[in-house]
Amino acid sequence: MSKERIIELLNHALELEHAAYVQYLSHAEIVDGLNAEPIIARLKEIADDEKKHQEEFRTLIGALGGVPSMKIAETHPAKSIEEILAVNLKDEKMAVDTYRRILEEIRKDKGKGYYDHLLEHNVRHILMEEQEHITELELLQGTQGSSY
């Protein structure tokens, strides 16, 4: 795989993280009801994770000599707590699938360059955090373990 293709994939991941950050913060502002506070806190905490992921992807893109994207992937509005959890769970799964594909592409060329282990390590770490988000959203939904 070419360096340009890896940069392209990392920029797509960055755009997903931009969208996730905005979406989680926006959703946190409309949650209401008796159990709203812990859900709001968790959505904001996940948004902070997504912000860190943005920083990590920008750093990787820059290290490869690329220009980090300022675009944002599609966001998904929701109104109820149930919709918010469902939409974000779906998006987290999409992110995991995307990052798995990136890892597969990095591994295809492993050993040919000097950034492969760094890329693999950082993308894998972000992927694991996204999997944690899936677990946490399922717990809030009362569907824990359903994505295993």
C-alpha positions as CSV (number, residue, x, y, z in Angstrom):
1,M,0.0,0.0,0.0
2,S,1.2,3.4,-0.8
3,K,1.9,6.1,1.8
4,E,-0.7,8.2,0.1
5,R,-3.4,5.5,0.6
6,I,-2.5,5.2,4.3
7,I,-2.9,9.0,4.7
8,E,-6.2,8.8,2.8
9,L,-7.5,6.1,5.2
10,L,-6.2,8.0,8.3
11,N,-7.9,11.1,7.1
12,H,-11.2,9.2,6.7
13,A,-10.7,8.0,10.3
14,L,-10.1,11.6,11.4
15,E,-13.3,12.7,9.7
16,L,-15.2,10.0,11.6
17,E,-13.7,11.2,14.9
18,H,-14.6,14.8,14.1
19,A,-18.2,13.8,13.6
20,A,-18.3,11.6,16.7
21,Y,-16.9,14.4,18.9
22,V,-19.6,16.9,17.7
23,Q,-22.3,14.3,17.8
24,Y,-21.6,13.1,21.4
25,L,-21.5,16.7,22.7
26,S,-24.7,17.7,20.9
27,H,-26.5,14.6,22.1
28,A,-25.4,15.2,25.6
29,E,-27.2,18.5,25.6
30,I,-30.6,17.1,24.8
31,V,-30.6,14.1,27.2
32,D,-33.2,14.6,30.0
33,G,-35.1,12.7,32.5
34,L,-34.5,11.0,35.9
35,N,-31.4,9.1,34.8
36,A,-30.0,11.9,32.6
37,E,-26.9,12.9,34.6
38,P,-24.9,9.7,34.3
39,I,-25.8,9.4,30.6
40,I,-24.8,13.0,29.9
41,A,-21.5,12.5,31.8
42,R,-20.7,9.3,29.9
43,L,-21.5,10.9,26.5
44,K,-19.2,13.8,27.4
45,E,-16.5,11.4,28.5
46,I,-16.7,9.5,25.2
47,A,-16.6,12.9,23.4
48,D,-13.3,13.6,25.2
49,D,-12.0,10.2,24.0
50,E,-13.0,11.1,20.4
51,K,-11.1,14.4,20.7
52,K,-8.0,12.5,21.7
53,H,-8.4,10.2,18.8
54,Q,-8.5,13.2,16.5
55,E,-5.2,14.4,17.9
56,E,-3.7,11.0,17.5
57,F,-4.8,10.7,13.8
58,R,-3.6,14.2,13.0
59,T,-0.2,13.4,14.5
60,L,0.1,10.2,12.5
61,I,-1.0,11.9,9.3
62,G,1.6,14.7,9.9
63,A,4.3,12.2,10.7
64,L,3.7,10.6,7.3
65,G,4.0,14.0,5.6
66,G,0.2,14.3,5.0
67,V,-2.2,17.1,5.6
68,P,-4.9,16.4,8.2
69,S,-8.4,16.7,7.0
70,M,-10.7,19.4,8.3
71,K,-13.8,17.7,7.0
72,I,-16.4,16.0,9.1
73,A,-18.2,12.7,8.4
74,E,-21.9,12.6,8.4
75,T,-23.6,13.1,11.8
76,H,-26.8,11.5,12.9
77,P,-29.4,13.5,14.9
78,A,-31.4,11.8,17.6
79,K,-34.0,13.0,20.1
80,S,-34.6,10.4,22.8
81,I,-32.1,8.6,25.0
82,E,-32.9,5.4,23.2
83,E,-32.2,7.0,19.8
84,I,-29.0,8.6,21.0
85,L,-27.6,5.4,22.3
86,A,-28.7,3.4,19.2
87,V,-27.2,5.9,16.8
88,N,-23.9,6.2,18.6
89,L,-23.6,2.5,19.0
90,K,-24.1,2.0,15.3
91,D,-21.4,4.7,14.6
92,E,-19.0,3.1,17.0
93,K,-19.4,-0.2,15.2
94,M,-18.8,1.5,11.9
95,A,-15.6,3.1,13.4
96,V,-14.4,-0.3,14.6
97,D,-15.0,-1.8,11.2
98,T,-13.1,1.1,9.5
99,Y,-10.1,0.9,11.8
100,R,-10.0,-2.9,11.4
101,R,-9.7,-2.3,7.6
102,I,-6.9,0.2,8.2
103,L,-5.0,-2.3,10.3
104,E,-5.4,-4.9,7.6
105,E,-3.9,-2.5,5.1
106,I,-1.0,-1.6,7.4
107,R,-0.3,-5.2,8.0
108,K,-0.1,-6.0,4.3
109,D,3.0,-3.8,4.0
110,K,4.5,-4.5,7.4
111,G,8.2,-4.5,7.3
112,K,8.5,-2.4,4.2
113,G,8.7,1.0,5.9
114,Y,9.7,2.5,9.2
115,Y,6.3,3.6,10.5
116,D,4.4,0.3,10.3
117,H,4.7,-0.6,14.0
118,L,3.9,2.9,15.1
119,L,0.8,3.1,12.8
120,E,-0.3,-0.4,13.8
121,H,0.1,0.3,17.6
122,N,-1.7,3.7,17.5
123,V,-4.6,2.5,15.3
124,R,-5.0,-0.6,17.4
125,H,-5.1,1.4,20.6
126,I,-7.8,3.7,19.2
127,L,-9.8,0.7,17.9
128,M,-9.7,-0.9,21.4
129,E,-11.1,2.4,22.9
130,E,-13.9,2.3,20.3
131,Q,-14.7,-1.2,21.4
132,E,-14.9,0.0,25.0
133,H,-17.4,2.6,23.8
134,I,-19.5,-0.1,22.3
135,T,-19.4,-2.0,25.6
136,E,-20.4,1.2,27.5
137,L,-23.2,2.1,25.2
138,E,-24.6,-1.4,25.4
139,L,-24.5,-1.2,29.2
140,L,-26.5,2.1,29.1
141,Q,-28.9,0.4,26.7
142,G,-29.2,-2.7,28.8
143,T,-28.0,-4.8,25.9
144,Q,-24.5,-5.6,27.2
145,G,-22.7,-8.3,25.3
146,S,-25.0,-8.2,22.3
147,S,-22.3,-7.2,19.9
148,Y,-19.9,-10.0,20.9
